[in-house]
């Protein structure tokens, strides 16, 4: 029997638990500071919110990169308006929290729709929503954006099988489209698999060929809609992939760096102890070192009791399927330690485009939660009364809790003796999770004495407490201080104030191991200052500087080629290559910004050029110290195709009068026919006009753009308008309107039938 009042009560309870969990981040003036958020996410969102829509090109990465072509930049995600309303720093907080709350509510409704009871659904939503996997994801918010739609996927797919197939399949397509826009395709595909499994294996449904056919058809139709809506993103990504670091797929060596260490399997059931940065403790001090991807793999020991019951009863074959899924996820996250991931990477076509074995922890965590939900359904349906056993468990739990309160955490007494500290924390962790385990055991043993609904509610609250204490410190918060520029950046900003083109810089790096050593045992202020000083991630973008080392997990292959050219050069020659690239400043932690002598102007007029058909040959010649790069331009074209020019006139700077993301306007005065060189990335999609007349853009000096100009004064305009993108926008827009029209039609036709009846 459906109890709508109880459903509403549990939805409000989940909402309240979510707010309690994120309370510190939601406090006024608080900002997230962990993972990619300070080093990349906030910078990208600041750039996006300040650039207008659509944002197709970024001049702050490398020599310019196609911004929207990277799906992980989420350039087309509709809920990006958070960053317009609240700014990028605070917008990330609201973006993460609201997506998480949306998941909690829709996942509860999804479990109810497929046939689980109120308390079982509450336990499932709390168990997965506050579990180690989902709570680790906010450090990379696009992951949360993708998973947040999982509950809605289940609802739409379930309704497609039970009521209006076409209507709900069309709505399913919009949810899948939002996931693709969210930017994490691997997690989107994995969530489609999970949604299909939850609906087909619903406890109220007998699996039949008809259900499988209808569910498959709904998923296919939904995917068609998602592709139509995302055609602009797909067109740009398709154009970038062959020219990017992903062109050959992800190597197995790189991918398996993100594997789970088998020695840490116990961390599935015993969480790390985490501390606030403000206490000055090493952030990774705990029972286990966390993996590179998920800060926590803790599943919740409270759920373990319920998993035990999941393979009992008439529906145990469903439990076996979820167990297999969980074990598959475990095998995948072990990466090169077990070989499952390596096998699929080698033999499954297209699999090498996905990264990070640790992402498959989604399958393990999800399968574990579904086992627990099924186990609760079975346990609560059986009458048992063991008052003595229940009393002993609850009394023991109280004793442990009192002991932990009487003897608070005293980690500072161990100083730098991490070995003893970890042993001490391990013992406290065992006591802590034992208390929750005993509470859960006592509640389950009381089924029959108390109404199962009350037991389920208290069990869900105990589960939240278990996961809260394990995970609420994962997503550390800070204040706006952490994002303020240091002295060196303020000095440079004042010096370059009012210029049209952002300063181009080249920061030196600190080895990763040295970075780790420098943050251990330090508070958040120190860590924030260090991250800004080493300019890792997106700090340069955040401060409006064009860092040519700046990239992401998905970037043009020309960046690797340029860095190889730079890496092969002698130390004394590096500044020469940087100067020829228009880099104006080098940066080091100690000295700040140092001007690079004789840096080329960003736009220049050349009168002499040479033709070569090989980019490698051009880059090699251009980077040699004795090559007259300020006199001769190297053009990538078949020799003899165009007169390169052979004047003895010296090159001279041109004037950039407009510098926007997708448009650059240059005024140049040539003494005779020559070339205009713009030291920005050569890339398909850029179009050029000289005095309003289209001209061809050539790759120059291996990495940049050049056009032929006649003698005289001219205005040269570069526009980034990829042809495939323009076409895809029209097709996508038309397709989206048709899709919406079909959805409206399914609703209006339904109303018509109701009136007739």
C-alpha positions in Angstrom: 0.0 0.0 0.0 1.3 3.4 -0.9 1.6 5.8 2.0 2.0 9.3 0.4 2.3 11.0 3.8 5.2 8.8 4.8 6.9 9.3 1.4 6.7 13.1 1.8 8.0 12.8 5.4 11.0 10.7 4.2 11.7 13.1 1.4 11.8 16.0 3.8 14.0 13.9 6.1 16.5 13.3 3.3 16.5 16.9 2.4 17.2 17.8 6.1 20.0 15.2 6.3 21.6 16.6 3.2 21.5 20.1 4.5 23.0 18.9 7.8 25.8 17.2 5.9 26.6 20.3 3.8 25.9 22.8 6.6 29.5 24.0 6.9 29.8 24.6 3.2 26.5 26.4 3.0 27.4 28.8 5.8 27.9 32.4 4.5 31.4 33.1 3.1 32.4 29.5 2.9 33.9 28.0 -0.3 35.1 24.5 -1.3 38.8 23.9 -1.3 39.7 20.3 -2.3 40.7 18.3 -5.3 40.3 20.0 -8.6 38.0 22.7 -7.2 40.7 25.3 -6.3 43.1 24.3 -9.0 40.9 24.0 -12.0 37.1 24.1 -11.6 36.7 27.6 -10.2 39.1 29.0 -12.8 37.2 27.4 -15.7 33.8 28.6 -14.3 35.2 32.1 -13.8 36.3 32.1 -17.4 32.9 30.7 -18.6 30.8 33.1 -16.6 32.8 36.1 -17.8 32.8 35.1 -21.4 29.1 34.8 -22.4 27.5 32.0 -24.3 28.6 30.1 -26.3 32.2 29.9 -25.1 33.9 28.0 -27.9 37.6 29.1 -27.5 39.8 29.9 -24.6 42.9 32.1 -25.0 44.2 31.3 -21.5 45.2 27.7 -22.1 48.4 26.9 -24.1 48.4 29.3 -27.1 44.6 29.0 -27.2 42.4 25.9 -27.2 38.9 25.0 -28.3 37.2 25.3 -25.0 33.8 23.8 -25.8 35.3 20.9 -27.6 36.3 19.4 -24.3 33.2 17.7 -22.8 34.6 18.0 -19.4 34.4 21.8 -19.5 30.6 21.4 -19.6 30.3 24.5 -21.7 26.6 23.7 -22.7 25.3 22.4 -19.3 22.1 24.4 -18.7 22.6 24.6 -14.9 25.8 26.6 -15.4 23.6 29.6 -14.4 24.7 29.0 -10.8 28.0 30.6 -11.7 26.3 33.6 -13.3 24.1 34.1 -10.2 26.6 33.5 -7.4 30.0 33.8 -9.0 32.3 30.8 -9.6 33.6 30.3 -6.0 30.2 30.3 -4.3 28.5 28.9 -7.4 30.5 25.6 -7.1 29.1 25.2 -3.5 25.5 25.6 -4.6 26.0 23.5 -7.8 27.4 20.5 -5.8 25.0 20.7 -2.9 21.8 21.1 -5.0 22.8 18.3 -7.4 23.5 16.1 -4.4 20.1 17.0 -2.8 18.4 16.4 -6.2 20.0 12.9 -6.3 18.9 12.0 -2.7 15.3 12.9 -3.5 15.0 11.4 -6.9 16.9 8.2 -5.9 14.4 7.6 -3.1 11.5 8.1 -5.5 13.2 5.8 -8.0 13.5 3.0 -5.5 9.9 3.5 -4.5 8.8 3.4 -8.1 10.4 0.1 -8.8 8.7 -1.5 -5.8 10.8 -1.1 -2.7 9.2 -0.1 0.6 9.5 3.3 2.2 12.1 2.4 4.8 14.1 0.3 2.3 14.1 3.2 -0.1 15.2 5.6 2.7 18.1 3.3 3.6 19.1 3.0 -0.1 19.0 6.7 -0.7 21.0 7.4 2.5 23.4 4.5 1.9 24.4 5.5 -1.6 23.9 9.3 -1.2 26.2 9.6 1.7 28.5 6.7 0.8 32.2 7.0 0.0 31.8 7.0 -3.7 29.3 9.8 -4.1 30.7 12.0 -1.4 34.2 11.8 -2.9 32.9 13.1 -6.3 32.3 16.8 -5.4 36.1 17.4 -5.6 35.4 17.1 -9.4 31.9 18.6 -9.6 31.2 17.3 -13.2 31.1 13.8 -11.7 28.3 14.8 -9.3 26.4 16.5 -12.1 26.4 13.2 -14.1 25.5 10.9 -11.2 22.8 13.3 -9.9 20.5 12.3 -12.8 20.6 8.5 -12.1 17.4 8.5 -10.0 15.5 10.4 -12.7 16.7 7.9 -15.3 15.3 5.1 -13.2 11.9 6.9 -12.8 11.6 7.7 -16.5 12.6 4.2 -17.6 10.2 2.5 -15.1 7.3 4.7 -16.1 8.0 3.9 -19.8 7.4 0.2 -19.0 4.3 0.8 -16.9 2.4 3.7 -18.3 3.1 5.9 -21.4 6.1 4.3 -23.2 6.7 7.1 -25.7 6.2 10.0 -23.3 8.6 8.6 -20.7 11.1 7.5 -23.3 11.2 11.0 -24.6 11.7 12.5 -21.1 14.4 9.9 -20.5 16.2 11.3 -23.5 16.3 14.8 -21.9 17.8 13.3 -18.6 20.4 11.5 -20.6 21.2 14.6 -22.6 21.7 16.5 -19.3 24.2 13.8 -18.2 26.2 14.2 -21.5 26.2 17.9 -21.1 27.5 17.4 -17.5 30.7 16.3 -19.1 31.6 12.9 -17.7 30.7 10.4 -20.4 32.1 7.3 -18.7 30.0 7.8 -15.6 27.0 8.6 -17.8 27.3 5.3 -19.7 27.8 3.4 -16.4 24.7 5.0 -14.9 22.6 4.0 -17.9 23.6 0.4 -17.3 22.6 0.7 -13.6 19.3 2.3 -14.4 18.4 -0.4 -16.9 19.3 -3.1 -14.3 17.3 -1.5 -11.5 14.2 -1.3 -13.6 14.4 -4.7 -15.2 15.3 -6.4 -11.9 12.6 -4.5 -9.9 11.2 -6.6 -7.1 7.6 -6.0 -8.3 8.4 -7.1 -11.8 8.7 -10.6 -13.4 11.4 -10.3 -16.0 10.0 -11.1 -19.4 11.2 -10.7 -23.0 8.6 -7.9 -23.4 10.0 -5.9 -20.5 13.6 -6.3 -21.8 12.5 -5.3 -25.3 10.6 -2.2 -24.0 13.3 -1.1 -21.7 16.0 -1.5 -24.4 13.8 0.4 -26.8 13.3 3.2 -24.4 17.0 3.5 -23.7 17.8 3.5 -27.5 15.2 6.2 -28.1 16.4 8.2 -25.1 20.0 8.0 -26.4 18.8 9.3 -29.8 17.3 12.3 -28.1 20.4 12.8 -26.0 22.6 12.8 -29.1 20.3 15.2 -30.9 20.4 17.7 -28.1 24.2 17.3 -27.7 25.1 17.5 -31.4 27.0 20.8 -31.0 29.1 19.3 -28.2 29.5 16.0 -30.2 30.6 17.8 -33.3 33.2 19.9 -31.5 34.5 16.8 -29.6 34.7 14.7 -32.8 36.7 17.5 -34.4 39.1 17.7 -31.4 39.7 14.0 -30.7 41.8 13.3 -33.8 43.9 16.4 -32.9 44.1 15.8 -29.2 46.1 13.8 -26.7 43.2 11.3 -26.8 43.7 10.5 -30.5 45.2 7.1 -29.7 43.1 6.4 -26.7 44.4 6.2 -23.1 47.3 3.9 -22.6 46.9 1.1 -20.2 50.0 2.4 -18.2 48.4 5.8 -17.7 44.9 4.4 -17.0 45.9 1.9 -14.4 47.7 4.6 -12.4 44.2 5.2 -11.0 43.8 1.7 -9.6 42.8 0.6 -6.1 45.5 -1.0 -4.1 44.5 -4.6 -2.9 46.2 -3.9 0.4 43.5 -1.4 1.2 40.5 -3.7 0.7 39.7 -3.3 4.4 39.0 0.4 3.7 35.7 -0.8 2.2 34.5 -1.4 5.7 36.8 0.6 7.9 36.9 4.3 7.0 39.8 6.7 7.2 40.0 9.3 9.9 40.0 12.7 8.3 40.7 16.0 10.0 39.9 19.7 9.3 42.8 21.5 7.6 42.6 24.1 10.3 43.9 21.7 12.9 47.2 21.4 11.0 47.1 17.6 10.6 48.2 15.9 7.5 45.0 15.5 5.4 45.8 11.9 4.5 46.5 10.8 8.0 44.1 7.9 8.7 44.0 4.1 8.7 44.6 3.8 5.0 46.0 6.0 2.3 43.2 6.9 0.0 43.3 6.1 -3.7 44.1 8.9 -6.2 40.5 9.1 -7.4 38.1 8.4 -4.4 39.0 9.9 -1.1 36.9 7.2 0.6 35.8 3.7 -0.4 33.9 3.2 2.9 30.6 1.5 2.1 29.0 1.7 5.6 29.3 -1.2 8.1 25.7 -0.6 9.0 24.7 -1.8 5.5 26.8 -5.0 5.9 24.2 -6.5 8.2 21.5 -6.0 5.6 23.6 -7.4 2.8 23.8 -10.7 4.7 20.0 -11.1 4.3 19.9 -10.2 0.6 20.6 -13.7 -0.7 17.7 -15.1 1.3 14.1 -15.4 0.3 12.2 -15.9 -3.0 14.1 -13.1 -4.8 17.6 -14.2 -4.0 18.5 -14.6 -7.7 18.2 -10.8 -8.0 20.6 -10.5 -5.1 23.0 -12.7 -6.9 23.0 -10.4 -10.0 23.7 -7.4 -7.8 26.4 -9.3 -6.1 28.0 -10.2 -9.4 27.8 -6.5 -10.4 29.5 -5.5 -7.1 32.3 -8.1 -7.6 32.7 -6.9 -11.2 33.2 -3.3 -9.9 35.7 -4.6 -7.4 37.6 -6.4 -10.1 37.6 -3.3 -12.3 38.9 -0.9 -9.6 41.8 -3.2 -8.9 43.1 -2.3 -12.4 46.4 -3.9 -13.2 46.4 -5.8 -9.9 43.7 -8.3 -11.1 43.7 -7.9 -14.9 39.9 -7.5 -15.6 40.4 -3.8 -16.6 43.5 -4.5 -18.6 41.7 -7.3 -20.5 38.8 -5.0 -21.5 41.2 -2.2 -22.3 43.0 -4.5 -24.7 40.1 -6.3 -26.4 37.0 -4.2 -26.1 36.9 -1.6 -29.0 36.5 2.0 -27.7 37.2 1.1 -24.1 40.6 2.8 -24.2 38.8 6.2 -24.5 37.7 5.8 -20.9 40.0 6.5 -18.0 40.4 5.6 -14.4 39.6 2.1 -13.2 38.6 3.6 -9.9 35.5 5.1 -11.5 34.1 1.6 -11.6 33.7 1.8 -7.8 30.3 3.1 -8.8 29.3 -0.5 -9.7 30.6 -1.9 -6.4 29.0 0.8 -4.2 25.7 0.7 -6.1 25.5 -3.1 -6.1 26.3 -3.2 -2.4 23.5 -0.7 -1.6 21.0 -2.6 -3.7 21.9 -5.8 -1.9 21.4 -4.0 1.4 18.0 -2.6 0.3 16.9 -6.1 -0.8 18.2 -7.5 2.5 16.2 -5.0 4.5 13.0 -5.9 2.6 13.5 -9.6 3.5 14.6 -9.0 7.1 11.7 -6.7 7.9 9.2 -9.2 6.4 10.2 -11.9 8.9 9.0 -11.8 12.5 11.7 -12.3 15.1 12.0 -11.4 18.7 15.3 -11.6 20.5 15.0 -9.0 23.3 18.0 -10.2 25.2 20.2 -10.2 22.1 18.9 -6.8 21.1 19.4 -5.4 24.6 23.0 -6.7 24.8 23.9 -5.1 21.4 22.4 -1.8 22.2 24.0 -1.7 25.7 27.4 -2.6 24.2 27.0 0.2 21.6 26.2 2.7 24.4 29.3 1.6 26.4 31.5 2.1 23.3 30.1 5.5 22.6 30.6 6.6 26.2 34.1 5.4 26.1 34.9 7.4 22.9 33.4 10.5 24.5 35.4 10.1 27.7 38.6 9.6 25.8 38.5 12.1 22.9 40.8 12.0 20.0 44.4 13.0 21.0 46.3 12.6 17.8 48.7 15.5 18.5 50.4 13.5 21.2 52.0 11.3 18.5 53.9 14.1 16.8 55.4 12.9 13.6 55.1 9.2 14.6 52.7 8.3 11.8 53.0 4.6 12.4 51.8 4.7 16.0 49.2 7.3 15.0 47.7 5.1 12.3 47.5 2.2 14.8 45.8 4.4 17.3 43.3 5.6 14.7 42.7 2.1 13.5 41.6 1.1 17.0 39.3 4.1 17.3 37.8 3.4 13.9 37.1 -0.2 14.9 35.4 1.0 18.1 33.4 3.7 16.2 32.1 1.4 13.5 31.5 -1.4 16.0 29.1 1.0 17.8 27.1 1.5 14.6 27.2 -2.2 13.8 25.8 -3.1 17.3 23.1 -0.4 16.9 22.1 -1.9 13.6 22.2 -5.5 15.0 20.1 -4.5 18.0 17.5 -2.8 15.8 17.2 -5.8 13.4 16.8 -8.2 16.4 14.0 -6.0 17.7 11.9 -6.5 14.5 8.7 -8.1 15.9 8.9 -6.2 19.1 8.6 -2.9 17.3 6.9 -2.0 14.1 9.3 -2.7 11.2 8.7 0.9 9.9 10.2 2.4 13.1 13.1 0.0 13.0 13.8 1.0 9.4 13.7 4.7 10.2 16.0 4.4 13.1 18.3 2.1 11.1 18.4 4.7 8.3 19.4 7.4 10.8 22.1 5.2 12.3 23.4 4.6 8.8 23.5 8.4 8.2 25.4 8.8 11.4 27.9 6.1 10.4 28.5 7.7 7.0 28.4 11.3 8.3 31.2 10.8 10.8 33.2 8.9 8.1 32.7 11.4 5.3 31.6 14.9 6.3 35.2 16.2 6.4 36.1 15.0 2.9 35.0 18.2 1.1 37.0 20.7 3.0 35.8 24.4 3.1 37.7 27.6 3.3 37.1 31.3 2.9 37.7 33.7 0.1 41.2 34.3 1.4 42.3 31.1 -0.4 41.4 32.6 -3.8 43.0 36.0 -3.3 46.1 36.7 -5.5 49.5 36.9 -3.8 52.0 39.8 -4.0 53.6 38.7 -7.3 50.2 38.4 -9.1 49.0 41.7 -7.8 52.2 43.4 -8.9 51.9 41.9 -12.4 48.2 42.8 -12.7 49.0 46.4 -11.8 51.8 46.5 -14.3 49.7 45.1 -17.1 46.5 46.8 -16.3 44.4 47.9 -19.3 46.1 45.8 -21.9 43.9 44.0 -24.5 45.8 40.7 -24.7 46.3 38.7 -21.5 50.0 38.4 -20.5 51.5 35.1 -21.7 53.5 33.3 -19.0 55.5 30.1 -18.5 55.7 28.9 -14.8 58.3 26.5 -13.6 57.1 23.4 -11.7 57.8 21.8 -8.4 58.0 18.0 -8.5 54.8 16.3 -7.3 56.5 14.5 -4.5 58.0 17.8 -3.2 54.5 19.3 -3.3 53.2 16.5 -1.2 56.0 16.8 1.4 55.3 20.6 1.6 51.6 20.2 2.5 51.9 17.4 5.1 51.2 18.7 8.5 50.3 22.2 7.3 47.0 24.1 7.7 44.7 25.2 4.8 46.1 28.7 4.6 49.6 27.3 3.9 48.3 24.8 1.4 46.3 27.5 -0.4 49.3 29.8 -0.6 51.5 26.9 -1.9 49.0 25.9 -4.6 48.8 29.5 -5.8 52.6 29.9 -5.8 53.3 26.8 -7.9 50.6 27.9 -10.4 49.3 24.3 -10.7 45.9 23.7 -12.2 44.0 26.8 -13.1 45.3 29.5 -11.0 46.8 31.4 -14.0 43.4 31.2 -15.7 41.7 32.4 -12.5 44.0 35.5 -12.5 43.6 36.2 -16.2 47.0 35.0 -17.3 47.8 32.9 -20.4 49.8 30.0 -19.1 51.1 28.0 -22.0 51.6 25.0 -19.7 47.9 25.0 -18.7 46.0 22.1 -20.0 43.5 19.4 -18.8 42.9 15.8 -19.3 41.8 16.5 -22.9 43.9 19.0 -24.9 45.3 19.6 -28.4 48.2 17.3 -29.3 50.2 20.4 -30.4 50.8 21.1 -26.8 52.7 17.9 -26.3 54.6 18.6 -29.5 55.6 22.1 -28.3 56.6 20.8 -24.9 58.8 18.2 -26.6 60.5 20.9 -28.6 61.0 22.9 -25.5 62.2 19.9 -23.5 64.9 19.1 -26.1 66.4 22.5 -26.0 69.3 23.4 -23.8 68.5 25.5 -20.7 70.1 28.6 -22.3 67.9 28.2 -25.3 64.5 27.8 -23.6 64.0 31.5 -23.1 64.7 32.0 -26.9 61.9 29.5 -27.8 59.6 31.1 -25.3 60.3 34.6 -26.6 59.6 33.4 -30.2 56.2 32.1 -28.9 55.2 35.5 -27.5 55.8 34.4 -23.9 56.5 37.6 -21.9 57.2 36.3 -18.4 58.7 33.2 -16.8 57.5 32.5 -13.3 59.1 30.9 -10.2 57.9 30.5 -6.7 60.8 32.5 -5.3 61.3 35.2 -7.8 57.8 35.7 -9.1 57.5 37.0 -12.7 60.6 37.7 -14.7 60.5 39.3 -18.1 61.7 37.2 -21.0 64.1 39.3 -23.2 63.1 40.1 -26.7 59.7 38.5 -26.5 57.9 38.7 -29.9 54.9 40.8 -30.3 51.7 38.8 -30.3 51.0 40.0 -33.9 53.8 40.7 -36.5 54.2 41.4 -40.2 56.8 39.3 -42.0 58.1 39.9 -45.6 60.2 36.7 -46.0 58.9 33.1 -45.6 59.9 29.6 -46.5 57.7 26.7 -47.3 57.8 23.2 -45.8 55.3 20.4 -45.8 56.2 18.9 -42.4 55.2 20.4 -39.1 58.0 18.5 -37.4 60.6 19.9 -39.8 59.3 23.4 -39.3 59.3 23.2 -35.5 62.8 21.7 -35.4 64.2 24.5 -37.7 62.3 27.2 -35.9 63.6 26.2 -32.5 67.3 26.2 -33.4 69.2 29.1 -31.9 70.8 30.3 -35.1 67.6 30.4 -37.1 66.5 34.0 -37.8 62.9 33.6 -36.5 62.4 37.4 -36.3 63.2 37.7 -40.0 61.9 34.6 -41.7 58.5 32.9 -41.3 58.1 29.2 -41.8 54.8 28.3 -43.5 53.4 24.7 -43.6 52.4 24.2 -47.2 53.6 22.4 -50.2 56.6 24.2 -51.7 55.7 26.2 -54.8 52.0 26.4 -53.9 52.2 30.1 -53.1 54.9 32.8 -53.4 56.4 33.0 -49.9 58.1 36.3 -50.5 61.8 37.0 -50.3 62.1 40.7 -49.2 65.0 41.8 -47.1 62.7 44.0 -45.0 62.7 43.4 -41.3 59.5 42.1 -39.6 57.6 44.6 -37.5 54.8 44.4 -34.9 51.2 44.8 -35.8 48.5 46.2 -33.5 45.8 44.0 -32.0 42.7 46.2 -31.5 40.3 43.6 -30.4 40.9 40.3 -28.5 37.9 38.2 -27.6 37.6 34.5 -27.2 36.3 33.8 -30.6 37.4 36.9 -32.4 40.7 38.7 -32.9 41.1 41.9 -34.9 44.5 43.2 -36.0 45.5 46.4 -37.7 48.7 45.9 -39.8 50.5 48.2 -42.3 52.7 46.3 -44.7 55.4 48.1 -46.7 54.9 45.4 -49.4 53.2 42.1 -49.8 53.9 40.0 -46.8 52.5 37.8 -44.0 50.6 38.6 -40.8 51.6 36.2 -38.0 49.4 35.8 -35.0 51.0 33.9 -32.2 47.9 32.0 -31.3 47.2 28.3 -31.9 46.6 27.2 -35.5 43.4 25.2 -35.3 40.6 24.1 -37.6 37.5 26.2 -37.3 39.3 29.6 -37.5 38.4 31.8 -40.4 40.2 34.9 -41.5 39.3 38.0 -43.5 41.5 40.8 -44.8 39.5 44.0 -45.3 36.3 41.8 -45.4 37.6 39.3 -47.9 38.1 35.7 -46.9 41.7 34.5 -46.9 43.4 31.2 -46.1 45.0 30.6 -42.8 48.3 28.8 -42.8 50.1 27.0 -40.0 53.2 29.1 -39.3 56.4 28.3 -37.3 54.8 25.0 -36.4 52.1 26.1 -34.0 50.7 29.5 -35.0 48.4 31.3 -37.5 49.4 33.4 -40.5 47.7 35.0 -43.5 49.0 36.6 -46.6 48.4 40.3 -46.8 49.1 42.8 -49.6 51.0 46.1 -49.2 49.2 48.8 -47.4 47.1 49.3 -44.3 44.7 46.5 -43.5 42.3 45.2 -40.9 42.6 41.4 -40.4 39.8 39.6 -38.5 40.0 36.1 -37.2 36.8 34.3 -36.2 36.4 30.9 -34.6 33.3 29.4 -36.1 33.7 25.7 -36.8 31.6 24.7 -39.8 30.4 21.5 -38.2 29.4 23.4 -35.1 27.2 25.9 -37.1 25.5 23.0 -38.9 25.0 21.0 -35.7 23.4 23.9 -33.9 20.7 24.2 -36.5 20.1 20.4 -36.6 20.2 20.2 -32.8 17.9 23.1 -32.4 15.4 21.8 -34.9 15.6 18.3 -33.4 15.1 19.6 -29.9 12.0 21.5 -30.9 10.6 18.4 -32.5 11.5 16.4 -29.4 9.7 18.9 -27.2 6.7 18.9 -29.5 6.5 15.1 -29.3 6.5 15.4 -25.5 3.8 18.0 -25.5 1.8 15.9 -27.9 1.9 12.8 -25.6 0.5 14.9 -22.7 -2.2 16.6 -24.8 -3.3 13.3 -26.3 -3.5 11.8 -22.9 -5.7 14.6 -21.7 -8.0 14.2 -24.6 -8.5 10.6 -23.9 -9.3 11.3 -20.2 -12.0 13.8 -21.2 -13.6 11.4 -23.6 -13.8 8.8 -20.9 
